Amino acid sequence: MAFDFKKEYKEFYLPGYKPEIVMVPTANYIAVHGRGDPNEPDGAYQKAIGILYAVAYTLKMSGKSGHHINGFFDYVVPPLEGFWRQDGSAGIDYGNKSAFYWISVIRLPDFITKREFDWAVQTAESKKKLDCSPAEFLTMEEGLCVQIMHLGSFDKEPESVALMDAFIQKEGFVNDFSEDRMHHEIY
């Protein structure tokens, strides 16, 4: 059976419906940075997702192309994730989506090195005829975080964020959003 991040790391990929504190370990990702409204048809965000999946599936299917990755084991490509922020704001103004700065990511298994990542970017470009140069190998160290399962439209997300903010304050913590510490979503 293929390794599935959602099943093996349920504490991150299947959080509860109430805010909770978690310690998020350091992880490596395929990442594409961008700005702007993620809902823009054929926009930067839509293109980023195409690049992420092209590289992710090139890595997953590497053995079928004859490329051997040390330590490789079969796995399910993890879900799309995103890191979000806006300049000059401690939070997010959901009414101004064009001001989003985002990093769209897909988590990588630990056996994927920068060298293997670079191979996958070049291979995906060649096979898919797609410019994958915006993709980068990103290591994130998030540490102590608060999380919640949000159900519903993105326009209702501020309600879930408000629950987390109240929880943070009640528990005696301070929200520390910055350029390096962004709002993290898993889809």
Backbone as a printed PyTorch tensor [residue, N CA C, xyz], in Angstrom:
tensor([[[  0.8390,  -1.1850,   0.0000],
         [  0.0000,   0.0000,   0.0000],
         [  0.8870,   1.2530,   0.0000]],

        [[  0.5050,   2.2410,  -0.7650],
         [  1.2740,   3.4780,  -0.8890],
         [  1.1870,   4.3110,   0.3910]],

        [[  2.3030,   4.9350,   0.7570],
         [  2.3630,   5.8320,   1.9020],
         [  1.4740,   7.0370,   1.6010]],

        [[  0.6110,   7.4010,   2.5430],
         [ -0.3150,   8.5080,   2.3500],
         [ -0.1350,   9.5150,   3.4940]],

        [[  0.3650,  10.7010,   3.1730],
         [  0.6010,  11.7360,   4.1820],
         [ -0.6550,  12.0380,   4.9800]],

        [[ -1.8030,  12.0520,   4.3060],
         [ -3.0590,  12.3910,   4.9950],
         [ -3.4090,  11.3610,   6.0630]],

        [[ -3.0490,  10.1060,   5.8370],
         [ -3.3430,   9.0570,   6.8130],
         [ -2.2560,   8.9490,   7.8740]],

        [[ -1.0000,   9.1300,   7.4590],
         [  0.1210,   8.9750,   8.3870],
         [  0.2950,  10.1820,   9.3060]],

        [[ -0.1240,  11.3400,   8.8510],
         [  0.0140,  12.5710,   9.6380],
         [ -1.3560,  13.2190,   9.8210]],

        [[ -2.2940,  12.4450,  10.3560],
         [ -3.6580,  12.9380,  10.5410],
         [ -3.7060,  14.1910,  11.4020]],

        [[ -2.7730,  14.3220,  12.3490],
         [ -2.7920,  15.4850,  13.2300],
         [ -2.6230,  16.7960,  12.4620]],

        [[ -2.0570,  16.7390,  11.2460],
         [ -1.9000,  17.9450,  10.4320],
         [ -2.8960,  17.9870,   9.2710]],

        [[ -3.1680,  16.8330,   8.6790],
         [ -4.0060,  16.7850,   7.4860],
         [ -5.4800,  16.5460,   7.7830]],

        [[ -5.8120,  16.2470,   9.0280],
         [ -7.2110,  16.0560,   9.4030],
         [ -7.4210,  16.6450,  10.8050]],

        [[ -7.2970,  17.9740,  10.9240],
         [ -7.4440,  18.6000,  12.2370],
         [ -8.8950,  18.5750,  12.7210]],

        [[ -9.0760,  18.9000,  13.9860],
         [-10.4130,  18.9530,  14.5610],
         [-11.1460,  20.2320,  14.1740]],

        [[-12.3960,  20.3040,  14.6050],
         [-13.2480,  21.4540,  14.2900],
         [-13.1450,  22.5610,  15.3230]],

        [[-12.2890,  22.3540,  16.3270],
         [-11.9950,  23.3840,  17.3260],
         [-10.5100,  23.6900,  17.2420]],

        [[-10.1070,  24.9160,  17.5350],
         [ -8.6890,  25.2510,  17.4770],
         [ -7.8700,  24.3580,  18.4080]],

        [[ -6.6870,  24.0200,  17.9500],
         [ -5.7690,  23.2180,  18.7460],
         [ -4.3380,  23.6350,  18.4230]],

        [[ -3.4640,  23.4190,  19.3870],
         [ -2.0470,  23.7410,  19.2080],
         [ -1.3370,  22.4890,  18.7230]],

        [[ -0.4960,  22.6590,  17.6990],
         [  0.3010,  21.5670,  17.1650],
         [  1.7330,  22.0420,  16.9580]],

        [[  2.6520,  21.0960,  16.9690],
         [  4.0500,  21.3770,  16.6420],
         [  4.2880,  20.8230,  15.2410]],

        [[  4.4360,  21.7130,  14.2810],
         [  4.5970,  21.3130,  12.8850],
         [  6.0900,  21.1170,  12.6050]],

        [[  6.4600,  19.8980,  12.1880],
         [  7.8810,  19.6290,  11.9420],
         [  8.3730,  20.3050,  10.6640]],

        [[  9.6690,  20.4070,  10.5320],
         [ 10.2880,  20.9160,   9.3220],
         [  9.9120,  19.9830,   8.1710]],

        [[  9.5640,  20.5620,   7.0300],
         [  9.1820,  19.7660,   5.8690],
         [  9.7090,  20.4170,   4.6030]],

        [[  9.9290,  19.5860,   3.5900],
         [ 10.3540,  20.0650,   2.2760],
         [  9.1610,  20.0630,   1.3320]],

        [[  9.1520,  21.0310,   0.4340],
         [  8.0430,  21.2150,  -0.4940],
         [  8.5430,  21.5650,  -1.8940]],

        [[  7.7160,  21.2630,  -2.8790],
         [  7.8050,  21.9010,  -4.1900],
         [  7.0320,  23.1920,  -3.9950]],

        [[  7.6030,  24.3250,  -4.3800],
         [  6.9470,  25.6080,  -4.1180],
         [  7.0030,  26.5210,  -5.3340]],

        [[  5.9420,  27.3120,  -5.4850],
         [  5.9230,  28.3930,  -6.4700],
         [  5.3920,  29.6230,  -5.7510]],

        [[  6.1590,  30.7010,  -5.7950],
         [  5.7780,  31.9730,  -5.1820],
         [  4.9860,  32.8070,  -6.1880]],

        [[  4.0450,  33.5990,  -5.6610],
         [  3.3020,  34.4730,  -6.5470],
         [  2.5240,  35.5310,  -5.8090]],

        [[  1.8770,  36.3690,  -6.5780],
         [  1.0350,  37.4580,  -6.0610],
         [ -0.2540,  37.4930,  -6.8370]],

        [[ -1.2990,  37.9580,  -6.1500],
         [ -2.5450,  38.2160,  -6.8610],
         [ -3.6850,  37.3060,  -6.4570]],

        [[ -4.8030,  37.5630,  -7.0970],
         [ -6.0480,  36.8580,  -6.8290],
         [ -5.9470,  35.4080,  -7.3100]],

        [[ -6.1180,  34.4400,  -6.4050],
         [ -6.0190,  33.0330,  -6.8220],
         [ -7.1810,  32.5930,  -7.7070]],

        [[ -8.2350,  33.3780,  -7.7700],
         [ -9.4060,  33.0210,  -8.5790],
         [ -9.3330,  33.5430, -10.0130]],

        [[ -8.2870,  34.2720, -10.3330],
         [ -8.1510,  34.8420, -11.6780],
         [ -7.9590,  33.7220, -12.7100]],

        [[ -8.8700,  33.6110, -13.6810],
         [ -8.7200,  32.5640, -14.7020],
         [ -7.4020,  32.7140, -15.4550]],

        [[ -6.6980,  31.6100, -15.6130],
         [ -5.3940,  31.6010, -16.2940],
         [ -4.3830,  32.5390, -15.6300]],

        [[ -4.5940,  32.8480, -14.3500],
         [ -3.6930,  33.7240, -13.6170],
         [ -2.4820,  32.9730, -13.0830]],

        [[ -1.6490,  33.6910, -12.3610],
         [ -0.4030,  33.1450, -11.8330],
         [ -0.6430,  31.9600, -10.9040]],

        [[ -1.6920,  32.0300, -10.0890],
         [ -1.9650,  30.9400,  -9.1490],
         [ -2.3400,  29.6650,  -9.9060]],

        [[ -3.1820,  29.7820, -10.9110],
         [ -3.5800,  28.6140, -11.7030],
         [ -2.3680,  27.9950, -12.4050]],

        [[ -1.4950,  28.8290, -12.9150],
         [ -0.2820,  28.3310, -13.5770],
         [  0.6410,  27.6510, -12.5670]],

        [[  0.7300,  28.2080, -11.3640],
         [  1.5700,  27.6200, -10.3160],
         [  1.1180,  26.2030,  -9.9850]],

        [[ -0.1780,  25.9990,  -9.8970],
         [ -0.7080,  24.6720,  -9.5740],
         [ -0.3220,  23.6670, -10.6630]],

        [[ -0.3950,  24.0700, -11.9130],
         [  0.0250,  23.1850, -13.0070],
         [  1.4820,  22.7920, -12.8930]],

        [[  2.3280,  23.7420, -12.5330],
         [  3.7610,  23.4690, -12.3660],
         [  3.9770,  22.5080, -11.1940]],

        [[  3.3100,  22.7720, -10.0740],
         [  3.4850,  21.9200,  -8.8920],
         [  3.1420,  20.4680,  -9.1970]],

        [[  2.0020,  20.2470,  -9.8290],
         [  1.5890,  18.8770, -10.1160],
         [  2.4680,  18.2180, -11.1780]],

        [[  2.9560,  18.9840, -12.1480],
         [  3.8640,  18.4180, -13.1520],
         [  5.1280,  17.8820, -12.4800]],

        [[  5.7030,  18.6530, -11.5690],
         [  6.9250,  18.2350, -10.8750],
         [  6.6120,  17.1050,  -9.8920]],

        [[  5.5090,  17.2200,  -9.1550],
         [  5.1490,  16.2030,  -8.1660],
         [  4.9620,  14.8340,  -8.8160]],

        [[  4.2580,  14.7790,  -9.9330],
         [  4.0230,  13.4890, -10.5800],
         [  5.2510,  12.9770, -11.3270]],

        [[  6.1300,  13.8580, -11.7560],
         [  7.4020,  13.4150, -12.3320],
         [  8.2140,  12.6850, -11.2720]],

        [[  8.2360,  13.2230, -10.0510],
         [  8.9410,  12.5560,  -8.9520],
         [  8.2830,  11.2270,  -8.6010]],

        [[  6.9750,  11.2440,  -8.4580],
         [  6.2500,  10.0250,  -8.0790],
         [  6.4610,   8.9100,  -9.1000]],

        [[  6.4810,   9.2550, -10.3680],
         [  6.5790,   8.2620, -11.4300],
         [  8.0210,   8.0780, -11.9190]],

        [[  8.9970,   8.5630, -11.1820],
         [ 10.3970,   8.5350, -11.6130],
         [ 10.8730,   7.1370, -11.9880]],

        [[ 10.4820,   6.1360, -11.2280],
         [ 10.9140,   4.7660, -11.5150],
         [ 10.4320,   4.2670, -12.8550]],

        [[  9.2390,   4.6860, -13.2590],
         [  8.6910,   4.2490, -14.5470],
         [  9.4440,   4.8700, -15.7170]],

        [[ 10.1540,   5.9650, -15.4450],
         [ 10.9480,   6.5940, -16.5040],
         [ 12.3920,   6.1060, -16.4750]],

        [[ 12.6870,   5.1740, -15.5570],
         [ 14.0420,   4.6350, -15.4660],
         [ 14.9610,   5.4210, -14.5520]],

        [[ 14.4460,   6.4150, -13.8730],
         [ 15.2680,   7.2140, -12.9520],
         [ 15.1370,   6.6280, -11.5410]],

        [[ 16.2640,   6.2450, -10.9440],
         [ 16.2650,   5.6430,  -9.6070],
         [ 16.5490,   6.7170,  -8.5530]],

        [[ 15.6780,   6.7950,  -7.5460],
         [ 15.8620,   7.7120,  -6.4110],
         [ 16.1570,   6.8660,  -5.1830]],

        [[ 17.2910,   7.1160,  -4.5410],
         [ 17.6630,   6.3740,  -3.3340],
         [ 16.5930,   6.5210,  -2.2590]],

        [[ 16.2060,   5.3880,  -1.6760],
         [ 15.2220,   5.3970,  -0.5950],
         [ 13.7840,   5.5220,  -1.0560]],

        [[ 13.5490,   5.5290,  -2.3600],
         [ 12.1930,   5.7120,  -2.8910],
         [ 11.2490,   4.6370,  -2.3760]],

        [[ 10.0430,   5.0490,  -2.0090],
         [  8.9480,   4.1240,  -1.7390],
         [  7.6930,   4.7280,  -2.3410]],

        [[  6.7390,   3.8730,  -2.6820],
         [  5.5070,   4.3450,  -3.3100],
         [  4.7280,   5.2330,  -2.3340]],

        [[  4.1840,   6.3140,  -2.8360],
         [  3.4410,   7.2520,  -2.0000],
         [  2.3370,   7.9210,  -2.8080]],

        [[  1.3600,   8.4250,  -2.0930],
         [  0.2910,   9.2220,  -2.6840],
         [  0.7830,  10.6710,  -2.7090]],

        [[  0.6460,  11.3310,  -3.8510],
         [  1.0480,  12.7430,  -3.9070],
         [  0.2100,  13.5030,  -2.8790]],

        [[  0.8860,  14.2090,  -1.9590],
         [  0.1480,  14.9380,  -0.9150],
         [ -0.7450,  16.0370,  -1.4910]],

        [[ -1.6740,  16.5110,  -0.6730],
         [ -2.5900,  17.5500,  -1.1660],
         [ -1.8890,  18.8980,  -1.3750]],

        [[ -2.5280,  19.7090,  -2.1620],
         [ -2.0770,  21.0820,  -2.3840],
         [ -2.1610,  21.8420,  -1.0630]],

        [[ -1.1630,  22.6790,  -0.7990],
         [ -1.1520,  23.5260,   0.3900],
         [ -0.7870,  24.9400,  -0.0460]],

        [[ -1.0290,  25.8960,   0.8220],
         [ -0.6780,  27.2670,   0.4990],
         [ -0.3050,  28.0610,   1.7250]],

        [[  0.6480,  28.9570,   1.5510],
         [  1.0270,  29.9320,   2.5770],
         [  0.5940,  31.2910,   2.0430]],

        [[ -0.0760,  32.0830,   2.8950],
         [ -0.6960,  33.3240,   2.4490],
         [ -0.3550,  34.4870,   3.3710]],

        [[ -0.2090,  35.6630,   2.7760],
         [ -0.0710,  36.8980,   3.5460],
         [ -0.3840,  38.0770,   2.6370]],

        [[ -0.4930,  39.2530,   3.2630],
         [ -0.6410,  40.5040,   2.5250],
         [  0.3210,  41.5080,   3.1450]],

        [[  0.9090,  42.3400,   2.3180],
         [  1.8200,  43.3760,   2.8180],
         [  1.0930,  44.3510,   3.7230]],

        [[  1.7750,  44.7760,   4.7750],
         [  1.2450,  45.8010,   5.6690],
         [  0.0550,  45.3730,   6.4860]],

        [[ -0.1460,  44.0520,   6.6490],
         [ -1.2960,  43.5750,   7.3850],
         [ -0.8840,  42.4490,   8.3110]],

        [[ -1.3520,  42.4980,   9.5490],
         [ -1.0760,  41.4180,  10.4890],
         [ -1.9630,  40.2200,  10.1980]],

        [[ -3.0130,  40.4210,   9.4550],
         [ -3.9370,  39.3460,   9.1010],
         [ -4.1730,  39.3370,   7.6080]],

        [[ -5.3640,  38.9800,   7.2370],
         [ -5.7310,  38.8950,   5.8190],
         [ -7.0000,  39.7030,   5.5880]],

        [[ -6.9840,  40.5270,   4.5400],
         [ -8.1770,  41.2300,   4.0940],
         [ -8.7630,  40.4090,   2.9570]],

        [[ -9.7470,  39.5640,   3.2770],
         [-10.3100,  38.6460,   2.2940],
         [-11.0540,  39.3580,   1.1710]],

        [[-11.3790,  40.6060,   1.3650],
         [-12.0520,  41.3810,   0.3280],
         [-11.0890,  41.9200,  -0.7120]],

        [[ -9.7880,  41.8010,  -0.4640],
         [ -8.7730,  42.3310,  -1.3700],
         [ -7.8520,  41.1990,  -1.8270]],

        [[ -8.3950,  40.2590,  -2.5600],
         [ -7.6340,  39.0760,  -2.9770],
         [ -6.4960,  39.4150,  -3.9320]],

        [[ -6.5890,  40.5250,  -4.6280],
         [ -5.5060,  40.9050,  -5.5480],
         [ -4.2300,  41.2810,  -4.7820]],

        [[ -4.3430,  41.5410,  -3.4790],
         [ -3.1790,  41.9060,  -2.6660],
         [ -2.5000,  40.6950,  -2.0180]],

        [[ -2.9880,  39.4840,  -2.3130],
         [ -2.3810,  38.2900,  -1.7330],
         [ -0.9600,  38.0840,  -2.2370]],

        [[ -0.0980,  37.7100,  -1.3220],
         [  1.2100,  37.1510,  -1.6420],
         [  1.1030,  35.6990,  -1.2000]],

        [[  1.3960,  34.7510,  -2.0710],
         [  1.1940,  33.3470,  -1.7390],
         [  2.3910,  32.5060,  -2.1450]],

        [[  2.5010,  31.3960,  -1.4570],
         [  3.4290,  30.3420,  -1.8580],
         [  2.5800,  29.0820,  -1.9530]],

        [[  2.4160,  28.5840,  -3.1370],
         [  1.6440,  27.3720,  -3.3550],
         [  2.6140,  26.2040,  -3.3010]],

        [[  2.2620,  25.1450,  -2.5420],
         [  3.2170,  24.0680,  -2.2890],
         [  2.5640,  22.6880,  -2.3310]],

        [[  3.4070,  21.6790,  -2.5600],
         [  3.0720,  20.2760,  -2.3600],
         [  4.2310,  19.6750,  -1.5750]],

        [[  3.8930,  19.0050,  -0.4850],
         [  4.9180,  18.4180,   0.3800],
         [  5.6600,  17.2950,  -0.3530]],

        [[  6.9490,  17.1760,  -0.0230],
         [  7.7920,  16.1480,  -0.6050],
         [  8.1290,  15.0770,   0.4320]],

        [[  8.2100,  13.8210,   0.0080],
         [  8.7280,  12.8010,   0.9160],
         [ 10.1810,  13.1290,   1.2750]],

        [[ 10.6170,  12.6810,   2.4290],
         [ 11.9650,  13.0060,   2.9020],
         [ 13.0750,  12.5010,   1.9870]],

        [[ 12.8200,  11.4580,   1.1950],
         [ 13.8860,  10.9260,   0.3340],
         [ 14.1440,  11.7990,  -0.8940]],

        [[ 13.3100,  12.7890,  -1.1350],
         [ 13.5290,  13.6850,  -2.2710],
         [ 14.5360,  14.7600,  -1.8520]],

        [[ 15.6880,  14.7490,  -2.5210],
         [ 16.7440,  15.7290,  -2.2640],
         [ 16.6380,  16.8740,  -3.2720]],

        [[ 17.4020,  17.8950,  -3.0530],
         [ 17.4380,  19.0260,  -4.0050],
         [ 17.8860,  18.5260,  -5.3780]],

        [[ 18.8230,  17.6020,  -5.3800],
         [ 19.3090,  17.0520,  -6.6560],
         [ 18.1800,  16.3440,  -7.4170]],

        [[ 17.4010,  15.5300,  -6.7080],
         [ 16.2780,  14.8290,  -7.3380],
         [ 15.2000,  15.8230,  -7.7820]],

        [[ 14.9840,  16.8410,  -6.9590],
         [ 14.0330,  17.8920,  -7.3080],
         [ 14.4420,  18.5620,  -8.6240]],

        [[ 15.7250,  18.9350,  -8.7280],
         [ 16.2160,  19.5880,  -9.9480],
         [ 16.0260,  18.6860, -11.1640]],

        [[ 16.2810,  17.3860, -10.9960],
         [ 16.0560,  16.4340, -12.0860],
         [ 14.5790,  16.4790, -12.5090]],

        [[ 13.6800,  16.4630, -11.5380],
         [ 12.2450,  16.4370, -11.8340],
         [ 11.7930,  17.7050, -12.5530]],

        [[ 12.3130,  18.8590, -12.1540],
         [ 11.9510,  20.1190, -12.8180],
         [ 12.3700,  20.0630, -14.2920]],

        [[ 13.6080,  19.6420, -14.5480],
         [ 14.0860,  19.5540, -15.9340],
         [ 13.3020,  18.5250, -16.7400]],

        [[ 13.0120,  17.3900, -16.1130],
         [ 12.2770,  16.3280, -16.8020],
         [ 10.8420,  16.7580, -17.0990]],

        [[ 10.1850,  17.3780, -16.1340],
         [  8.8090,  17.8540, -16.3490],
         [  8.7680,  18.8970, -17.4580]],

        [[  9.7380,  19.8040, -17.4730],
         [  9.7850,  20.8170, -18.5340],
         [  9.8760,  20.1570, -19.9010]],

        [[ 10.7650,  19.1880, -20.0000],
         [ 10.9990,  18.5290, -21.2770],
         [  9.7900,  17.6960, -21.7120]],

        [[  9.2240,  16.9060, -20.8020],
         [  8.1150,  16.0170, -21.1580],
         [  6.7930,  16.7570, -21.3260]],

        [[  6.5390,  17.7440, -20.4880],
         [  5.2440,  18.4410, -20.4960],
         [  5.2600,  19.6940, -21.3720]],

        [[  6.4530,  20.0700, -21.8350],
         [  6.5950,  21.3160, -22.6150],
         [  6.0080,  22.4830, -21.8200]],

        [[  6.4160,  22.5540, -20.5470],
         [  5.8970,  23.5330, -19.5930],
         [  7.0760,  24.1800, -18.8850]],

        [[  7.0760,  25.4810, -18.7840],
         [  8.1360,  26.1760, -18.0600],
         [  7.9650,  25.9250, -16.5620]],

        [[  8.7960,  25.0750, -16.0070],
         [  8.7330,  24.7530, -14.5740],
         [  9.7900,  25.5080, -13.7720]],

        [[ 10.4680,  26.4600, -14.4030],
         [ 11.5290,  27.1940, -13.7100],
         [ 11.0510,  27.9640, -12.4730]],

        [[  9.7670,  28.3540, -12.3580],
         [  9.3460,  29.0100, -11.1150],
         [  9.3440,  28.0700,  -9.9000]],

        [[  9.3850,  26.7520, -10.1240],
         [  9.3680,  25.8070,  -9.0100],
         [ 10.6730,  25.8750,  -8.2340]],

        [[ 10.5470,  25.7960,  -6.9220],
         [ 11.7450,  25.7600,  -6.0850],
         [ 11.5910,  24.7090,  -4.9950]],

        [[ 12.7180,  24.2510,  -4.4950],
         [ 12.7870,  23.3210,  -3.3750],
         [ 12.7770,  24.1750,  -2.1180]],

        [[ 11.7170,  24.0760,  -1.3330],
         [ 11.5240,  24.9480,  -0.1760],
         [ 11.4760,  24.1220,   1.1050]],

        [[ 12.2370,  24.5310,   2.0880],
         [ 12.1830,  23.9070,   3.4070],
         [ 11.5290,  24.8990,   4.3580]],

        [[ 10.4640,  24.4530,   5.0180],
         [  9.7400,  25.3070,   5.9700],
         [  9.8480,  24.7020,   7.3670]],

        [[ 10.1380,  25.5670,   8.3220],
         [ 10.1680,  25.1830,   9.7270],
         [  9.1310,  26.0410,  10.4450]],

        [[  7.9560,  25.4890,  10.6560],
         [  6.8630,  26.2660,  11.2450],
         [  6.8500,  26.2150,  12.7620]],

        [[  7.1010,  25.0690,  13.3430],
         [  7.1070,  24.9580,  14.8010],
         [  5.7180,  25.0100,  15.4000]],

        [[  5.5820,  25.7610,  16.5010],
         [  4.3310,  25.8420,  17.2490],
         [  3.2780,  26.6240,  16.4590]],

        [[  2.1200,  25.9960,  16.2540],
         [  1.0440,  26.5940,  15.4520],
         [ -0.3090,  26.2740,  16.0700]],

        [[ -1.3120,  27.0330,  15.6720],
         [ -2.6950,  26.7010,  16.0090],
         [ -3.3950,  26.3750,  14.6980]],

        [[ -4.2670,  25.3660,  14.7480],
         [ -4.9560,  24.9570,  13.5330],
         [ -6.4030,  24.6020,  13.8340]],

        [[ -7.1800,  24.5680,  12.7420],
         [ -8.5930,  24.2010,  12.8270],
         [ -9.0180,  23.6960,  11.4550]],

        [[-10.0170,  22.8360,  11.4370],
         [-10.6210,  22.4040,  10.1720],
         [-11.6560,  23.4660,   9.7800]],

        [[-11.4840,  24.0280,   8.5980],
         [-12.4710,  24.9810,   8.0840],
         [-13.3180,  24.2740,   7.0440]],

        [[-14.6190,  24.3420,   7.2180],
         [-15.5490,  23.8150,   6.2190],
         [-16.3340,  24.9750,   5.6520]],

        [[-16.5420,  24.9480,   4.3570],
         [-17.3030,  26.0130,   3.7360],
         [-16.4640,  26.7910,   2.7440]],

        [[-17.0350,  27.8550,   2.2400],
         [-16.3730,  28.6590,   1.2150],
         [-15.2040,  29.4380,   1.8060]],

        [[-14.3080,  29.8560,   0.9250],
         [-13.1810,  30.6780,   1.3600],
         [-13.6680,  32.0190,   1.9060]],

        [[-14.8000,  32.4960,   1.4150],
         [-15.3360,  33.7640,   1.9050],
         [-15.7860,  33.6740,   3.3560]],

        [[-16.0280,  32.4530,   3.8570],
         [-16.4170,  32.2580,   5.2630],
         [-15.2120,  31.9190,   6.1480]],

        [[-14.0460,  31.8890,   5.5580],
         [-12.8290,  31.5500,   6.3040],
         [-12.5400,  32.5050,   7.4680]],

        [[-12.8490,  33.7950,   7.3560],
         [-12.5890,  34.6780,   8.5000],
         [-13.2410,  34.1970,   9.8040]],

        [[-14.3430,  33.4650,   9.7200],
         [-14.9830,  32.9410,  10.9280],
         [-14.0790,  31.9260,  11.6300]],

        [[-13.4440,  31.0570,  10.8610],
         [-12.5110,  30.0740,  11.4310],
         [-11.2560,  30.7630,  11.9640]],

        [[-10.7820,  31.7570,  11.2350],
         [ -9.5990,  32.4980,  11.6820],
         [ -9.9010,  33.2250,  12.9940]],

        [[-11.0960,  33.7850,  13.1200],
         [-11.4880,  34.4710,  14.3600],
         [-11.4950,  33.4930,  15.5400]],

        [[-11.9540,  32.2700,  15.3210],
         [-11.9200,  31.2520,  16.3820],
         [-10.4830,  30.9580,  16.8040]],

        [[ -9.5850,  30.8520,  15.8260],
         [ -8.1770,  30.6020,  16.1520],
         [ -7.5670,  31.7900,  16.8850]],

        [[ -7.8690,  33.0040,  16.4320],
         [ -7.3400,  34.2030,  17.0960],
         [ -7.7880,  34.2790,  18.5470]],

        [[ -9.0560,  33.9830,  18.8010],
         [ -9.5700,  33.9980,  20.1800],
         [ -8.8830,  32.9250,  21.0170]],

        [[ -8.6770,  31.7620,  20.4350],
         [ -8.0020,  30.6660,  21.1240],
         [ -6.5580,  31.0390,  21.4670]],

        [[ -5.8700,  31.6470,  20.5160],
         [ -4.4840,  32.0720,  20.7330],
         [ -4.4130,  33.0220,  21.9270]],

        [[ -5.2910,  34.0050,  21.9330],
         [ -5.3100,  34.9930,  23.0150],
         [ -5.6590,  34.3330,  24.3490]],

        [[ -6.6640,  33.4790,  24.3680],
         [ -7.0860,  32.7920,  25.5970],
         [ -5.9520,  31.9420,  26.1810]],

        [[ -5.1610,  31.3200,  25.2990],
         [ -4.0680,  30.4480,  25.7430],
         [ -2.7960,  31.2320,  26.0890]],

        [[ -2.8350,  32.5590,  25.9110],
         [ -1.6910,  33.3880,  26.2800],
         [ -0.6040,  33.5000,  25.2240]],

        [[ -0.9410,  33.1680,  23.9850],
         [  0.0210,  33.2780,  22.8920],
         [ -0.2300,  34.5590,  22.1080]],

        [[  0.7050,  34.8990,  21.2320],
         [  0.5870,  36.0690,  20.3670],
         [  0.7080,  35.5920,  18.9250]],

        [[ -0.2020,  36.0400,  18.0780],
         [ -0.1370,  35.7070,  16.6670],
         [  1.0840,  36.3990,  16.0720]],

        [[  1.9360,  35.6590,  15.3930],
         [  3.1850,  36.2380,  14.8980],
         [  3.3410,  36.1250,  13.3870]],

        [[  2.2990,  36.5090,  12.6440],
         [  2.4060,  36.5240,  11.1950],
         [  3.5010,  37.4800,  10.7660]],

        [[  4.2290,  37.0950,   9.7220],
         [  5.2890,  37.9270,   9.1600],
         [  5.5700,  37.4330,   7.7440]],

        [[  6.5610,  37.9980,   7.0920],
         [  6.9330,  37.5160,   5.7620],
         [  7.3790,  36.0650,   5.8220]],

        [[  7.9700,  35.6670,   6.9540],
         [  8.4820,  34.3120,   7.1000],
         [  7.4860,  33.3590,   7.7620]],

        [[  6.4810,  33.8920,   8.4060],
         [  5.5090,  33.0640,   9.1400],
         [  4.1230,  33.4520,   8.6460]],

        [[  3.6190,  32.6590,   7.7290],
         [  2.4060,  33.0150,   7.0090],
         [  1.2420,  32.1080,   7.4000]],

        [[  0.0490,  32.5280,   7.0420],
         [ -1.1640,  31.7260,   7.1970],
         [ -1.0140,  30.5000,   6.3030]],

        [[ -1.1830,  29.3000,   6.8690],
         [ -0.9630,  28.0450,   6.1440],
         [ -2.2950,  27.3200,   5.9790]],

        [[ -2.5860,  26.9360,   4.7560],
         [ -3.8080,  26.1890,   4.4710],
         [ -3.4460,  24.8790,   3.7780]],

        [[ -4.2230,  23.8340,   4.0860],
         [ -4.0960,  22.5420,   3.4120],
         [ -5.4560,  22.2490,   2.7970]],

        [[ -5.4680,  21.9000,   1.5260],
         [ -6.7400,  21.7280,   0.8030],
         [ -7.0970,  20.2670,   0.6340]]])
